Amino acid sequence: MDHFQLKNGVLHCENVPLPAIAEAVGTPVYVYSAATMQRHARVFQEALAGLDDPLIAYAVKANPNAAVLATLRDEGLGADVVSGGEYRRAIAAGVPPEKIVFSGVGKTANEMRLALGGGLCQFNLESFEEAEMLSAVAAAMGKTAPVAFRVNPDVEAGTHAKISTGAAHNKFGIPILDALAAYASAKSLPGLDVQGVAVHIGSQLTSLAPLESAFRKVGELIAELRKGGHGIRKADLGGGLGIPYDPGVPPPPNPKTYGKMVAKVTRGWNVRLIFEPGRLIVGNAGVLLTEVIRVKPGATDPFVIVDAAMNDLMRPSLYDAWHAIDAVQPRGTRMTANVVGPVCETGDTFATGRDMDGVQAGDLVVFRTAGAYAATMASTYNSRPLTPEVMVSGDKWAIVRERQDVESLIQADKIPNWLA
Ligand SMILES: *Cc1c(COP(=O)(O)O)cnc(C)c1O
């Protein structure tokens, strides 16, 4: 459920009519609902209420806006970060260091130093080579790094190939069959305190089966590690639970069902569980609000050309993602159309042959479910400045990221003196 609803024929975010935001800020603009994020954080916490003190570390990469991080910090969530930049954002937003998990397959020595200096819950290590580097960095700082190894359980997540991470051929984690050897070798590394096991098999999972099978493998590994004398105290089960994008397909399992499955599978593990939800918390809490520039006849269906493009919302061109497209003030008519942006690529297509509200030039439309992996993936391709972001809370709203101006784009380039 989200807080983007029609009231008197006008789409609102909570109590704010979207045309008011479009008029004040211009389009395209991302609009986030704080109440929706808060609701999703609470639903997830309630789903895990039976567990002993779980840590919910929000995956910052889904939406790293400072206002989003501050909203979730106030809900008690920690942060899962995958770069030094995300670590700094989490700290700047006031996320307590002991609630920060550092994931990612290519952490550099500088990033390790940054997080060791500021503190964190744990590093999730993805190779033995990384463990050796972290041990050396920590030892040089006179510190011991809390770590888990991320294991690759070799399960097919059943999601889009570009967001599957838990199959043997993916770059992520240590093959689960090599895990015992990695833990054994890591014991002799002086700068590490090996305390956990981590797993994350992909994003937008629409079935619990692959998650359950991955978690069972983690459970078996924990038992074997303990037999081998390793003090395993934490298990990080990652993120990945899918959300509804298309009302025409059955919705993914809800957090409550996920929580029950986790409670069943992890019974007796005797560890602190960590979760890293991203999309689930923020995906349905955002829309991309855009204006129809013109409607152009097409060979079969007309092209609805909007002022948002693939550089603002990459998911359709990158993952063939489906976003609901709705008029902000529906006219009560329907049309079948191709919805495209102004960028000079055929890939700049949001929808093909879509049955949608009838729209005309000047109408406002939204792409729904644009709170996760949306603004954060934006680029300035075609010299289109980055889209602003607005957060709504009740009847208040604020710009939480300014629209980039073209002048700053131009100024960022430097002309070498031989051309001046
Ligand atoms: C991306 C990512 C997540 C979040 O995935 P969602 O599908 O958004 O829940 C969690 N953990 C790791 C390691 C990730 O890379």
The ligand as an SDF file (V2000), in Angstrom:
LIG
                    3D

 15 15  0  0  0  0  0  0  0  0999 V2000
   21.2930   -4.3810   -3.4390 C   0  0  0  0  0  0  0  0  0  0  0  0
   21.5790   -5.1300   -2.2000 C   0  0  0  0  0  0  0  0  0  0  0  0
   20.6050   -5.2450   -1.2090 C   0  0  0  0  0  0  0  0  0  0  0  0
   19.2060   -4.7090   -1.3510 C   0  0  0  0  0  0  0  0  0  0  0  0
   18.4470   -5.4210   -2.2610 O   0  0  0  0  0  0  0  0  0  0  0  0
   16.8740   -5.1230   -2.3900 P   0  0  0  0  0  0  0  0  0  0  0  0
   16.4490   -6.0050   -3.4800 O   0  0  0  0  0  0  0  0  0  0  0  0
   16.7220   -3.6890   -2.7160 O   0  0  0  0  0  0  0  0  0  0  0  0
   16.2590   -5.4750   -1.0870 O   0  0  0  0  0  0  0  0  0  0  0  0
   20.9480   -5.8890   -0.0370 C   0  0  0  0  0  0  0  0  0  0  0  0
   22.1910   -6.3980    0.1450 N   0  0  0  0  0  0  0  0  0  0  0  0
   23.1500   -6.3140   -0.7900 C   0  0  0  0  0  0  0  0  0  0  0  0
   24.4800   -6.8860   -0.5240 C   0  0  0  0  0  0  0  0  0  0  0  0
   22.8870   -5.6780   -1.9920 C   0  0  0  0  0  0  0  0  0  0  0  0
   23.8290   -5.6060   -2.9400 O   0  0  0  0  0  0  0  0  0  0  0  0
  1  2  1  0
  2  3  1  0
  2 14  2  0
  3  4  1  0
  3 10  2  0
  4  5  1  0
  5  6  1  0
  6  7  2  0
  6  8  1  0
  6  9  1  0
 10 11  1  0
 11 12  2  0
 12 13  1  0
 12 14  1  0
 14 15  1  0
M  END
$$$$
